[in-house]
Amino acid sequence: MTIEEILKKRILRPDEVARALEWSRATVYFKLKTGEIPCVAGSKPYRIPGVWVRNQLTDEGIRNEA
């Protein structure tokens, strides 16, 4: 799955977030546990809103939305 396909999803898995943001999976899990990354309430395994990831990429100036 390409980064563009990942970013079109509404809900992402931690490994997809790691790939999109170019972070390690350990970093993503750490940030989930500390509350730095929002997740869908009560979801185990973790699920992250796709809009949050897209906002991170836009805020950091890494990728422009089409």
Steps between C-alpha positions, in 0.01 A plus 500: 500500500640840403517802731226668297272199546573495872416870532160451333388267779278634781652280772862387506699233680818597687722342234329711231550816708868412544543455127316822409689714752832317455516413869583168662211287623643529852470880478139475388411263785681721752312807381171309511564394859594853609199651324699697241319314223121477527337164450146379455344466846530156651675353201750224564683447277553871454329682212600855408282750312637556150421871522749533788778351286413723203505805730841400634640478150347834400610675823855376457504606136602152393222440254241728336144379462368500144 
